[in-house]
Amino acid sequence: MKPPVGSYAVDTRTGAVGRVMGHEGPYVQLRPVGGGREWDCAPDSLRAATTIERLRAATAYENARSRGEVP
């Protein structure tokens, strides 16, 4: 599965939700919700993120930001 750029996916190896930023070679590049360093993931280790997973990741980021843990 190579999800479209701009969609959200879950890295099934770690459970992390990320926004698809591009495709480089055989990998899909994901960026964490709220920004940060991209990581590469094999397409067979991805699945589409549900609405609940996207909201949960965004809420976790906003809570961490309000506590001053992330910029």
Predicted model as a PDB file, atoms N, CA, C, CB and O in Angstrom, pLDDT in the B-factor column:
MODEL        1                                                                  
ATOM      1  N   MET A   1       0.845  -1.182   0.000  1.00 69.00           N  
ATOM      2  CA  MET A   1       0.000   0.000   0.000  1.00 69.00           C  
ATOM      3  C   MET A   1       0.889   1.244   0.000  1.00 69.00           C  
ATOM      4  CB  MET A   1      -0.960  -0.001   1.225  1.00 69.00           C  
ATOM      5  O   MET A   1       1.726   1.398   0.889  1.00 69.00           O  
ATOM      6  N   LYS A   2       0.726   2.113  -0.957  1.00 86.00           N  
ATOM      7  CA  LYS A   2       1.411   3.405  -0.949  1.00 86.00           C  
ATOM      8  C   LYS A   2       0.340   4.471  -0.824  1.00 86.00           C  
ATOM      9  CB  LYS A   2       2.289   3.618  -2.244  1.00 86.00           C  
ATOM     10  O   LYS A   2      -0.276   4.858  -1.817  1.00 86.00           O  
ATOM     11  N   PRO A   3       0.115   4.950   0.399  1.00 94.00           N  
ATOM     12  CA  PRO A   3      -0.955   5.932   0.610  1.00 94.00           C  
ATOM     13  C   PRO A   3      -0.624   7.261  -0.053  1.00 94.00           C  
ATOM     14  CB  PRO A   3      -1.201   6.144   2.107  1.00 94.00           C  
ATOM     15  O   PRO A   3       0.549   7.584  -0.246  1.00 94.00           O  
ATOM     16  N   PRO A   4      -1.647   8.034  -0.403  1.00 96.00           N  
ATOM     17  CA  PRO A   4      -1.397   9.321  -1.053  1.00 96.00           C  
ATOM     18  C   PRO A   4      -0.756  10.330  -0.095  1.00 96.00           C  
ATOM     19  CB  PRO A   4      -2.702   9.889  -1.606  1.00 96.00           C  
ATOM     20  O   PRO A   4      -0.986  10.293   1.114  1.00 96.00           O  
ATOM     21  N   VAL A   5       0.042  11.219  -0.656  1.00 97.00           N  
ATOM     22  CA  VAL A   5       0.669  12.289   0.117  1.00 97.00           C  
ATOM     23  C   VAL A   5      -0.432  13.125   0.765  1.00 97.00           C  
ATOM     24  CB  VAL A   5       1.593  13.177  -0.786  1.00 97.00           C  
ATOM     25  O   VAL A   5      -1.421  13.474   0.120  1.00 97.00           O  
ATOM     26  N   GLY A   6      -0.249  13.442   2.048  1.00 97.00           N  
ATOM     27  CA  GLY A   6      -1.219  14.239   2.794  1.00 97.00           C  
ATOM     28  C   GLY A   6      -2.172  13.414   3.632  1.00 97.00           C  
ATOM     29  O   GLY A   6      -2.849  13.949   4.511  1.00 97.00           O  
ATOM     30  N   SER A   7      -2.235  12.108   3.369  1.00 97.00           N  
ATOM     31  CA  SER A   7      -3.115  11.259   4.171  1.00 97.00           C  
ATOM     32  C   SER A   7      -2.391  10.860   5.457  1.00 97.00           C  
ATOM     33  CB  SER A   7      -3.557   9.994   3.368  1.00 97.00           C  
ATOM     34  O   SER A   7      -1.194  11.105   5.610  1.00 97.00           O  
ATOM     35  N   TYR A   8      -3.124  10.252   6.364  1.00 97.00           N  
ATOM     36  CA  TYR A   8      -2.551   9.799   7.632  1.00 97.00           C  
ATOM     37  C   TYR A   8      -2.488   8.285   7.642  1.00 97.00           C  
ATOM     38  CB  TYR A   8      -3.377  10.318   8.835  1.00 97.00           C  
ATOM     39  O   TYR A   8      -3.400   7.610   7.163  1.00 97.00           O  
ATOM     40  N   ALA A   9      -1.393   7.752   8.198  1.00 98.00           N  
ATOM     41  CA  ALA A   9      -1.186   6.311   8.246  1.00 98.00           C  
ATOM     42  C   ALA A   9      -0.596   5.930   9.592  1.00 98.00           C  
ATOM     43  CB  ALA A   9      -0.269   5.843   7.096  1.00 98.00           C  
ATOM     44  O   ALA A   9      -0.026   6.760  10.300  1.00 98.00           O  
ATOM     45  N   VAL A  10      -0.744   4.660   9.928  1.00 98.00           N  
ATOM     46  CA  VAL A  10      -0.188   4.113  11.164  1.00 98.00           C  
ATOM     47  C   VAL A  10       0.951   3.173  10.797  1.00 98.00           C  
ATOM     48  CB  VAL A  10      -1.283   3.371  12.006  1.00 98.00           C  
ATOM     49  O   VAL A  10       0.794   2.273   9.972  1.00 98.00           O  
ATOM     50  N   ASP A  11       2.098   3.398  11.423  1.00 97.00           N  
ATOM     51  CA  ASP A  11       3.243   2.495  11.288  1.00 97.00           C  
ATOM     52  C   ASP A  11       2.949   1.318  12.214  1.00 97.00           C  
ATOM     53  CB  ASP A  11       4.632   3.213  11.650  1.00 97.00           C  
ATOM     54  O   ASP A  11       3.014   1.464  13.434  1.00 97.00           O  
ATOM     55  N   THR A  12       2.630   0.168  11.656  1.00 97.00           N  
ATOM     56  CA  THR A  12       2.219  -0.972  12.473  1.00 97.00           C  
ATOM     57  C   THR A  12       3.361  -1.555  13.301  1.00 97.00           C  
ATOM     58  CB  THR A  12       1.641  -2.046  11.591  1.00 97.00           C  
ATOM     59  O   THR A  12       3.111  -2.326  14.228  1.00 97.00           O  
ATOM     60  N   ARG A  13       4.608  -1.204  12.987  1.00 97.00           N  
ATOM     61  CA  ARG A  13       5.739  -1.675  13.788  1.00 97.00           C  
ATOM     62  C   ARG A  13       5.772  -0.987  15.141  1.00 97.00           C  
ATOM     63  CB  ARG A  13       7.057  -1.438  13.050  1.00 97.00           C  
ATOM     64  O   ARG A  13       6.154  -1.593  16.141  1.00 97.00           O  
ATOM     65  N   THR A  14       5.365   0.297  15.175  1.00 96.00           N  
ATOM     66  CA  THR A  14       5.466   1.078  16.413  1.00 96.00           C  
ATOM     67  C   THR A  14       4.119   1.591  16.918  1.00 96.00           C  
ATOM     68  CB  THR A  14       6.393   2.246  16.200  1.00 96.00           C  
ATOM     69  O   THR A  14       3.996   1.959  18.087  1.00 96.00           O  
ATOM     70  N   GLY A  15       3.117   1.618  16.055  1.00 96.00           N  
ATOM     71  CA  GLY A  15       1.816   2.170  16.426  1.00 96.00           C  
ATOM     72  C   GLY A  15       1.744   3.675  16.269  1.00 96.00           C  
ATOM     73  O   GLY A  15       0.732   4.284  16.618  1.00 96.00           O  
ATOM     74  N   ALA A  16       2.803   4.290  15.747  1.00 97.00           N  
ATOM     75  CA  ALA A  16       2.851   5.742  15.593  1.00 97.00           C  
ATOM     76  C   ALA A  16       2.003   6.191  14.394  1.00 97.00           C  
ATOM     77  CB  ALA A  16       4.311   6.214  15.424  1.00 97.00           C  
ATOM     78  O   ALA A  16       2.000   5.560  13.337  1.00 97.00           O  
ATOM     79  N   VAL A  17       1.288   7.297  14.597  1.00 98.00           N  
ATOM     80  CA  VAL A  17       0.480   7.894  13.533  1.00 98.00           C  
ATOM     81  C   VAL A  17       1.304   8.994  12.886  1.00 98.00           C  
ATOM     82  CB  VAL A  17      -0.882   8.453  14.083  1.00 98.00           C  
ATOM     83  O   VAL A  17       1.932   9.795  13.579  1.00 98.00           O  
ATOM     84  N   GLY A  18       1.302   9.035  11.562  1.00 97.00           N  
ATOM     85  CA  GLY A  18       2.043  10.071  10.853  1.00 97.00           C  
ATOM     86  C   GLY A  18       1.330  10.503   9.595  1.00 97.00           C  
ATOM     87  O   GLY A  18       0.479   9.793   9.059  1.00 97.00           O  
ATOM     88  N   ARG A  19       1.699  11.688   9.134  1.00 97.00           N  
ATOM     89  CA  ARG A  19       1.165  12.202   7.878  1.00 97.00           C  
ATOM     90  C   ARG A  19       2.126  11.816   6.762  1.00 97.00           C  
ATOM     91  CB  ARG A  19       0.960  13.754   7.936  1.00 97.00           C  
ATOM     92  O   ARG A  19       3.339  11.977   6.896  1.00 97.00           O  
ATOM     93  N   VAL A  20       1.588  11.312   5.675  1.00 98.00           N  
ATOM     94  CA  VAL A  20       2.414  10.881   4.549  1.00 98.00           C  
ATOM     95  C   VAL A  20       2.966  12.128   3.857  1.00 98.00           C  
ATOM     96  CB  VAL A  20       1.593   9.990   3.545  1.00 98.00           C  
ATOM     97  O   VAL A  20       2.214  12.988   3.396  1.00 98.00           O  
ATOM     98  N   MET A  21       4.305  12.203   3.795  1.00 98.00           N  
ATOM     99  CA  MET A  21       4.976  13.361   3.205  1.00 98.00           C  
ATOM    100  C   MET A  21       5.521  13.066   1.812  1.00 98.00           C  
ATOM    101  CB  MET A  21       6.104  13.821   4.107  1.00 98.00           C  
ATOM    102  O   MET A  21       5.766  13.986   1.032  1.00 98.00           O  
ATOM    103  N   GLY A  22       5.710  11.795   1.500  1.00 97.00           N  
ATOM    104  CA  GLY A  22       6.232  11.454   0.190  1.00 97.00           C  
ATOM    105  C   GLY A  22       6.595   9.989   0.110  1.00 97.00           C  
ATOM    106  O   GLY A  22       6.427   9.225   1.061  1.00 97.00           O  
ATOM    107  N   HIS A  23       7.098   9.621  -1.058  1.00 97.00           N  
ATOM    108  CA  HIS A  23       7.548   8.261  -1.321  1.00 97.00           C  
ATOM    109  C   HIS A  23       8.977   8.348  -1.841  1.00 97.00           C  
ATOM    110  CB  HIS A  23       6.607   7.523  -2.345  1.00 97.00           C  
ATOM    111  O   HIS A  23       9.253   9.058  -2.808  1.00 97.00           O  
ATOM    112  N   GLU A  24       9.869   7.632  -1.201  1.00 94.00           N  
ATOM    113  CA  GLU A  24      11.278   7.650  -1.588  1.00 94.00           C  
ATOM    114  C   GLU A  24      11.735   6.212  -1.769  1.00 94.00           C  
ATOM    115  CB  GLU A  24      12.158   8.393  -0.524  1.00 94.00           C  
ATOM    116  O   GLU A  24      11.877   5.462  -0.804  1.00 94.00           O  
ATOM    117  N   GLY A  25      11.960   5.844  -3.016  1.00 94.00           N  
ATOM    118  CA  GLY A  25      12.322   4.455  -3.290  1.00 94.00           C  
ATOM    119  C   GLY A  25      11.182   3.547  -2.867  1.00 94.00           C  
ATOM    120  O   GLY A  25      10.023   3.810  -3.185  1.00 94.00           O  
ATOM    121  N   PRO A  26      11.508   2.480  -2.149  1.00 94.00           N  
ATOM    122  CA  PRO A  26      10.445   1.564  -1.726  1.00 94.00           C  
ATOM    123  C   PRO A  26       9.740   2.004  -0.441  1.00 94.00           C  
ATOM    124  CB  PRO A  26      11.017   0.184  -1.530  1.00 94.00           C  
ATOM    125  O   PRO A  26       8.829   1.318   0.023  1.00 94.00           O  
ATOM    126  N   TYR A  27      10.142   3.125   0.133  1.00 97.00           N  
ATOM    127  CA  TYR A  27       9.619   3.542   1.428  1.00 97.00           C  
ATOM    128  C   TYR A  27       8.611   4.681   1.328  1.00 97.00           C  
ATOM    129  CB  TYR A  27      10.750   3.955   2.320  1.00 97.00           C  
ATOM    130  O   TYR A  27       8.580   5.439   0.358  1.00 97.00           O  
ATOM    131  N   VAL A  28       7.793   4.769   2.370  1.00 97.00           N  
ATOM    132  CA  VAL A  28       6.860   5.885   2.539  1.00 97.00           C  
ATOM    133  C   VAL A  28       7.421   6.739   3.667  1.00 97.00           C  
ATOM    134  CB  VAL A  28       5.378   5.388   2.856  1.00 97.00           C  
ATOM    135  O   VAL A  28       7.816   6.214   4.708  1.00 97.00           O  
ATOM    136  N   GLN A  29       7.460   8.056   3.465  1.00 98.00           N  
ATOM    137  CA  GLN A  29       7.986   8.968   4.479  1.00 98.00           C  
ATOM    138  C   GLN A  29       6.822   9.539   5.278  1.00 98.00           C  
ATOM    139  CB  GLN A  29       8.827  10.111   3.830  1.00 98.00           C  
ATOM    140  O   GLN A  29       5.872  10.090   4.721  1.00 98.00           O  
ATOM    141  N   LEU A  30       6.918   9.394   6.599  1.00 98.00           N  
ATOM    142  CA  LEU A  30       5.885   9.873   7.507  1.00 98.00           C  
ATOM    143  C   LEU A  30       6.445  10.950   8.424  1.00 98.00           C  
ATOM    144  CB  LEU A  30       5.309   8.715   8.332  1.00 98.00           C  
ATOM    145  O   LEU A  30       7.620  10.914   8.788  1.00 98.00           O  
ATOM    146  N   ARG A  31       5.612  11.899   8.793  1.00 97.00           N  
ATOM    147  CA  ARG A  31       5.985  12.935   9.760  1.00 97.00           C  
ATOM    148  C   ARG A  31       4.975  12.872  10.902  1.00 97.00           C  
ATOM    149  CB  ARG A  31       6.018  14.374   9.096  1.00 97.00           C  
ATOM    150  O   ARG A  31       3.777  12.742  10.649  1.00 97.00           O  
ATOM    151  N   PRO A  32       5.427  12.961  12.146  1.00 96.00           N  
ATOM    152  CA  PRO A  32       4.501  12.890  13.276  1.00 96.00           C  
ATOM    153  C   PRO A  32       3.459  14.008  13.230  1.00 96.00           C  
ATOM    154  CB  PRO A  32       5.272  12.956  14.589  1.00 96.00           C  
ATOM    155  O   PRO A  32       3.697  15.081  12.675  1.00 96.00           O  
ATOM    156  N   VAL A  33       2.321  13.734  13.817  1.00 94.00           N  
ATOM    157  CA  VAL A  33       1.280  14.754  13.950  1.00 94.00           C  
ATOM    158  C   VAL A  33       1.852  15.881  14.793  1.00 94.00           C  
ATOM    159  CB  VAL A  33      -0.035  14.169  14.592  1.00 94.00           C  
ATOM    160  O   VAL A  33       2.422  15.618  15.853  1.00 94.00           O  
ATOM    161  N   GLY A  34       1.720  17.117  14.360  1.00 91.00           N  
ATOM    162  CA  GLY A  34       2.281  18.257  15.072  1.00 91.00           C  
ATOM    163  C   GLY A  34       3.672  18.623  14.597  1.00 91.00           C  
ATOM    164  O   GLY A  34       4.249  19.599  15.075  1.00 91.00           O  
ATOM    165  N   GLY A  35       4.227  17.855  13.660  1.00 91.00           N  
ATOM    166  CA  GLY A  35       5.550  18.158  13.128  1.00 91.00           C  
ATOM    167  C   GLY A  35       6.630  17.337  13.794  1.00 91.00           C  
ATOM    168  O   GLY A  35       6.377  16.598  14.746  1.00 91.00           O  
ATOM    169  N   GLY A  36       7.813  17.476  13.290  1.00 92.00           N  
ATOM    170  CA  GLY A  36       8.938  16.733  13.832  1.00 92.00           C  
ATOM    171  C   GLY A  36       9.701  16.038  12.726  1.00 92.00           C  
ATOM    172  O   GLY A  36       9.486  16.294  11.541  1.00 92.00           O  
ATOM    173  N   ARG A  37      10.582  15.169  13.126  1.00 95.00           N  
ATOM    174  CA  ARG A  37      11.465  14.475  12.195  1.00 95.00           C  
ATOM    175  C   ARG A  37      10.718  13.356  11.472  1.00 95.00           C  
ATOM    176  CB  ARG A  37      12.686  13.908  12.934  1.00 95.00           C  
ATOM    177  O   ARG A  37      10.021  12.551  12.090  1.00 95.00           O  
ATOM    178  N   GLU A  38      10.878  13.325  10.163  1.00 97.00           N  
ATOM    179  CA  GLU A  38      10.251  12.283   9.353  1.00 97.00           C  
ATOM    180  C   GLU A  38      10.950  10.951   9.576  1.00 97.00           C  
ATOM    181  CB  GLU A  38      10.282  12.660   7.860  1.00 97.00           C  
ATOM    182  O   GLU A  38      12.117  10.897   9.963  1.00 97.00           O  
ATOM    183  N   TRP A  39      10.209   9.879   9.323  1.00 97.00           N  
ATOM    184  CA  TRP A  39      10.808   8.560   9.338  1.00 97.00           C  
ATOM    185  C   TRP A  39      10.308   7.768   8.135  1.00 97.00           C  
ATOM    186  CB  TRP A  39      10.487   7.824  10.658  1.00 97.00           C  
ATOM    187  O   TRP A  39       9.242   8.045   7.587  1.00 97.00           O  
ATOM    188  N   ASP A  40      11.099   6.784   7.742  1.00 97.00           N  
ATOM    189  CA  ASP A  40      10.758   5.930   6.605  1.00 97.00           C  
ATOM    190  C   ASP A  40      10.087   4.663   7.104  1.00 97.00           C  
ATOM    191  CB  ASP A  40      12.014   5.586   5.772  1.00 97.00           C  
ATOM    192  O   ASP A  40      10.440   4.116   8.148  1.00 97.00           O  
ATOM    193  N   CYS A  41       9.115   4.214   6.331  1.00 96.00           N  
ATOM    194  CA  CYS A  41       8.396   3.005   6.688  1.00 96.00           C  
ATOM    195  C   CYS A  41       8.128   2.201   5.421  1.00 96.00           C  
ATOM    196  CB  CYS A  41       7.073   3.338   7.429  1.00 96.00           C  
ATOM    197  O   CYS A  41       7.767   2.760   4.385  1.00 96.00           O  
ATOM    198  N   ALA A  42       8.302   0.915   5.510  1.00 96.00           N  
ATOM    199  CA  ALA A  42       7.988   0.043   4.376  1.00 96.00           C  
ATOM    200  C   ALA A  42       6.473   0.033   4.178  1.00 96.00           C  
ATOM    201  CB  ALA A  42       8.534  -1.412   4.607  1.00 96.00           C  
ATOM    202  O   ALA A  42       5.723   0.007   5.153  1.00 96.00           O  
ATOM    203  N   PRO A  43       6.021   0.053   2.934  1.00 95.00           N  
ATOM    204  CA  PRO A  43       4.582   0.086   2.666  1.00 95.00           C  
ATOM    205  C   PRO A  43       3.808  -1.076   3.278  1.00 95.00           C  
ATOM    206  CB  PRO A  43       4.352   0.098   1.193  1.00 95.00           C  
ATOM    207  O   PRO A  43       2.635  -0.922   3.617  1.00 95.00           O  
ATOM    208  N   ASP A  44       4.450  -2.245   3.427  1.00 95.00           N  
ATOM    209  CA  ASP A  44       3.732  -3.373   4.015  1.00 95.00           C  
ATOM    210  C   ASP A  44       3.598  -3.263   5.529  1.00 95.00           C  
ATOM    211  CB  ASP A  44       4.429  -4.660   3.664  1.00 95.00           C  
ATOM    212  O   ASP A  44       2.941  -4.099   6.150  1.00 95.00           O  
ATOM    213  N   SER A  45       4.215  -2.239   6.137  1.00 96.00           N  
ATOM    214  CA  SER A  45       4.093  -1.984   7.574  1.00 96.00           C  
ATOM    215  C   SER A  45       3.171  -0.806   7.855  1.00 96.00           C  
ATOM    216  CB  SER A  45       5.465  -1.725   8.185  1.00 96.00           C  
ATOM    217  O   SER A  45       3.200  -0.238   8.946  1.00 96.00           O  
ATOM    218  N   LEU A  46       2.355  -0.439   6.875  1.00 96.00           N  
ATOM    219  CA  LEU A  46       1.444   0.704   7.030  1.00 96.00           C  
ATOM    220  C   LEU A  46       0.001   0.268   6.896  1.00 96.00           C  
ATOM    221  CB  LEU A  46       1.756   1.790   6.000  1.00 96.00           C  
ATOM    222  O   LEU A  46      -0.319  -0.717   6.231  1.00 96.00           O  
ATOM    223  N   ARG A  47      -0.856   1.027   7.543  1.00 96.00           N  
ATOM    224  CA  ARG A  47      -2.287   0.938   7.308  1.00 96.00           C  
ATOM    225  C   ARG A  47      -2.855   2.335   7.474  1.00 96.00           C  
ATOM    226  CB  ARG A  47      -2.976  -0.085   8.280  1.00 96.00           C  
ATOM    227  O   ARG A  47      -2.248   3.180   8.133  1.00 96.00           O  
ATOM    228  N   ALA A  48      -3.996   2.580   6.891  1.00 97.00           N  
ATOM    229  CA  ALA A  48      -4.631   3.893   6.988  1.00 97.00           C  
ATOM    230  C   ALA A  48      -5.046   4.157   8.439  1.00 97.00           C  
ATOM    231  CB  ALA A  48      -5.862   3.983   6.038  1.00 97.00           C  
ATOM    232  O   ALA A  48      -5.544   3.265   9.127  1.00 97.00           O  
ATOM    233  N   ALA A  49      -4.834   5.383   8.883  1.00 98.00           N  
ATOM    234  CA  ALA A  49      -5.243   5.769  10.233  1.00 98.00           C  
ATOM    235  C   ALA A  49      -6.739   6.062  10.261  1.00 98.00           C  
ATOM    236  CB  ALA A  49      -4.442   7.001  10.718  1.00 98.00           C  
ATOM    237  O   ALA A  49      -7.292   6.647   9.330  1.00 98.00           O  
ATOM    238  N   THR A  50      -7.373   5.647  11.336  1.00 97.00           N  
ATOM    239  CA  THR A  50      -8.790   5.958  11.500  1.00 97.00           C  
ATOM    240  C   THR A  50      -8.931   7.394  12.009  1.00 97.00           C  
ATOM    241  CB  THR A  50      -9.473   4.952  12.477  1.00 97.00           C  
ATOM    242  O   THR A  50      -7.957   8.006  12.448  1.00 97.00           O  
ATOM    243  N   THR A  51     -10.126   7.910  11.946  1.00 97.00           N  
ATOM    244  CA  THR A  51     -10.381   9.264  12.453  1.00 97.00           C  
ATOM    245  C   THR A  51     -10.032   9.349  13.932  1.00 97.00           C  
ATOM    246  CB  THR A  51     -11.857   9.662  12.230  1.00 97.00           C  
ATOM    247  O   THR A  51      -9.438  10.335  14.371  1.00 97.00           O  
ATOM    248  N   ILE A  52     -10.386   8.347  14.691  1.00 98.00           N  
ATOM    249  CA  ILE A  52     -10.092   8.332  16.131  1.00 98.00           C  
ATOM    250  C   ILE A  52      -8.593   8.359  16.373  1.00 98.00           C  
ATOM    251  CB  ILE A  52     -10.711   7.093  16.801  1.00 98.00           C  
ATOM    252  O   ILE A  52      -8.132   9.080  17.258  1.00 98.00           O  
ATOM    253  N   GLU A  53      -7.822   7.595  15.613  1.00 97.00           N  
ATOM    254  CA  GLU A  53      -6.371   7.585  15.788  1.00 97.00           C  
ATOM    255  C   GLU A  53      -5.760   8.940  15.451  1.00 97.00           C  
ATOM    256  CB  GLU A  53      -5.741   6.499  14.920  1.00 97.00           C  
ATOM    257  O   GLU A  53      -4.853   9.397  16.147  1.00 97.00           O  
ATOM    258  N   ARG A  54      -6.242   9.585  14.397  1.00 97.00           N  
ATOM    259  CA  ARG A  54      -5.737  10.924  14.051  1.00 97.00           C  
ATOM    260  C   ARG A  54      -6.056  11.915  15.167  1.00 97.00           C  
ATOM    261  CB  ARG A  54      -6.348  11.413  12.710  1.00 97.00           C  
ATOM    262  O   ARG A  54      -5.195  12.702  15.559  1.00 97.00           O  
ATOM    263  N   LEU A  55      -7.277  11.882  15.677  1.00 97.00           N  
ATOM    264  CA  LEU A  55      -7.661  12.806  16.753  1.00 97.00           C  
ATOM    265  C   LEU A  55      -6.872  12.525  18.029  1.00 97.00           C  
ATOM    266  CB  LEU A  55      -9.169  12.703  17.036  1.00 97.00           C  
ATOM    267  O   LEU A  55      -6.467  13.457  18.723  1.00 97.00           O  
ATOM    268  N   ARG A  56      -6.655  11.264  18.339  1.00 97.00           N  
ATOM    269  CA  ARG A  56      -5.897  10.904  19.542  1.00 97.00           C  
ATOM    270  C   ARG A  56      -4.466  11.424  19.452  1.00 97.00           C  
ATOM    271  CB  ARG A  56      -5.894   9.375  19.744  1.00 97.00           C  
ATOM    272  O   ARG A  56      -3.934  11.952  20.429  1.00 97.00           O  
ATOM    273  N   ALA A  57      -3.842  11.277  18.283  1.00 96.00           N  
ATOM    274  CA  ALA A  57      -2.463  11.754  18.090  1.00 96.00           C  
ATOM    275  C   ALA A  57      -2.404  13.277  18.175  1.00 96.00           C  
ATOM    276  CB  ALA A  57      -1.907  11.276  16.728  1.00 96.00           C  
ATOM    277  O   ALA A  57      -1.484  13.827  18.780  1.00 96.00           O  
ATOM    278  N   ALA A  58      -3.375  13.962  17.575  1.00 96.00           N  
ATOM    279  CA  ALA A  58      -3.405  15.433  17.623  1.00 96.00           C  
ATOM    280  C   ALA A  58      -3.633  15.927  19.046  1.00 96.00           C  
ATOM    281  CB  ALA A  58      -4.507  15.982  16.693  1.00 96.00           C  
ATOM    282  O   ALA A  58      -3.017  16.906  19.468  1.00 96.00           O  
ATOM    283  N   THR A  59      -4.506  15.263  19.785  1.00 97.00           N  
ATOM    284  CA  THR A  59      -4.772  15.651  21.174  1.00 97.00           C  
ATOM    285  C   THR A  59      -3.544  15.417  22.047  1.00 97.00           C  
ATOM    286  CB  THR A  59      -5.973  14.868  21.732  1.00 97.00           C  
ATOM    287  O   THR A  59      -3.220  16.253  22.891  1.00 97.00           O  
ATOM    288  N   ALA A  60      -2.865  14.302  21.856  1.00 95.00           N  
ATOM    289  CA  ALA A  60      -1.647  14.023  22.627  1.00 95.00           C  
ATOM    290  C   ALA A  60      -0.593  15.093  22.368  1.00 95.00           C  
ATOM    291  CB  ALA A  60      -1.087  12.630  22.274  1.00 95.00           C  
ATOM    292  O   ALA A  60       0.084  15.536  23.296  1.00 95.00           O  
ATOM    293  N   TYR A  61      -0.451  15.511  21.105  1.00 95.00           N  
ATOM    294  CA  TYR A  61       0.517  16.557  20.777  1.00 95.00           C  
ATOM    295  C   TYR A  61       0.133  17.877  21.443  1.00 95.00           C  
ATOM    296  CB  TYR A  61       0.614  16.741  19.253  1.00 95.00           C  
ATOM    297  O   TYR A  61       0.988  18.533  22.039  1.00 95.00           O  
ATOM    298  N   GLU A  62      -1.126  18.274  21.354  1.00 96.00           N  
ATOM    299  CA  GLU A  62      -1.561  19.542  21.952  1.00 96.00           C  
ATOM    300  C   GLU A  62      -1.403  19.528  23.468  1.00 96.00           C  
ATOM    301  CB  GLU A  62      -3.017  19.831  21.586  1.00 96.00           C  
ATOM    302  O   GLU A  62      -1.032  20.545  24.055  1.00 96.00           O  
ATOM    303  N   ASN A  63      -1.676  18.406  24.107  1.00 97.00           N  
ATOM    304  CA  ASN A  63      -1.476  18.306  25.553  1.00 97.00           C  
ATOM    305  C   ASN A  63      -0.005  18.443  25.913  1.00 97.00           C  
ATOM    306  CB  ASN A  63      -2.021  16.978  26.077  1.00 97.00           C  
ATOM    307  O   ASN A  63       0.334  19.133  26.874  1.00 97.00           O  
ATOM    308  N   ALA A  64       0.880  17.791  25.150  1.00 95.00           N  
ATOM    309  CA  ALA A  64       2.322  17.904  25.401  1.00 95.00           C  
ATOM    310  C   ALA A  64       2.790  19.338  25.179  1.00 95.00           C  
ATOM    311  CB  ALA A  64       3.113  16.939  24.489  1.00 95.00           C  
ATOM    312  O   ALA A  64       3.630  19.841  25.926  1.00 95.00           O  
ATOM    313  N   ARG A  65       2.249  20.000  24.153  1.00 95.00           N  
ATOM    314  CA  ARG A  65       2.614  21.394  23.886  1.00 95.00           C  
ATOM    315  C   ARG A  65       2.165  22.295  25.021  1.00 95.00           C  
ATOM    316  CB  ARG A  65       2.000  21.869  22.565  1.00 95.00           C  
ATOM    317  O   ARG A  65       2.896  23.207  25.409  1.00 95.00           O  
ATOM    318  N   SER A  66       0.985  22.060  25.558  1.00 96.00           N  
ATOM    319  CA  SER A  66       0.486  22.910  26.658  1.00 96.00           C  
ATOM    320  C   SER A  66       1.309  22.719  27.942  1.00 96.00           C  
ATOM    321  CB  SER A  66      -1.001  22.595  26.942  1.00 96.00           C  
ATOM    322  O   SER A  66       1.380  23.620  28.778  1.00 96.00           O  
ATOM    323  N   ARG A  67       1.923  21.553  28.088  1.00 97.00           N  
ATOM    324  CA  ARG A  67       2.791  21.300  29.248  1.00 97.00           C  
ATOM    325  C   ARG A  67       4.216  21.786  29.003  1.00 97.00           C  
ATOM    326  CB  ARG A  67       2.806  19.805  29.583  1.00 97.00           C  
ATOM    327  O   ARG A  67       5.052  21.720  29.904  1.00 97.00           O  
ATOM    328  N   GLY A  68       4.506  22.275  27.793  1.00 95.00           N  
ATOM    329  CA  GLY A  68       5.838  22.772  27.466  1.00 95.00           C  
ATOM    330  C   GLY A  68       6.824  21.688  27.090  1.00 95.00           C  
ATOM    331  O   GLY A  68       8.032  21.927  27.085  1.00 95.00           O  
ATOM    332  N   GLU A  69       6.333  20.495  26.773  1.00 94.00           N  
ATOM    333  CA  GLU A  69       7.224  19.389  26.438  1.00 94.00           C  
ATOM    334  C   GLU A  69       7.696  19.429  24.986  1.00 94.00           C  
ATOM    335  CB  GLU A  69       6.531  18.079  26.707  1.00 94.00           C  
ATOM    336  O   GLU A  69       8.740  18.863  24.659  1.00 94.00           O  
ATOM    337  N   VAL A  70       6.940  20.089  24.120  1.00 88.00           N  
ATOM    338  CA  VAL A  70       7.311  20.240  22.707  1.00 88.00           C  
ATOM    339  C   VAL A  70       7.069  21.701  22.324  1.00 88.00           C  
ATOM    340  CB  VAL A  70       6.483  19.255  21.775  1.00 88.00           C  
ATOM    341  O   VAL A  70       6.255  22.382  22.948  1.00 88.00           O  
ATOM    342  N   PRO A  71       7.780  22.184  21.291  1.00 79.00           N  
ATOM    343  CA  PRO A  71       7.588  23.590  20.893  1.00 79.00           C  
ATOM    344  C   PRO A  71       6.254  23.843  20.227  1.00 79.00           C  
ATOM    345  CB  PRO A  71       8.687  24.018  19.962  1.00 79.00           C  
ATOM    346  O   PRO A  71       5.961  24.976  19.843  1.00 79.00           O  
TER     347      PRO A  71                                                      
ENDMDL                                                                          
END                                                                             
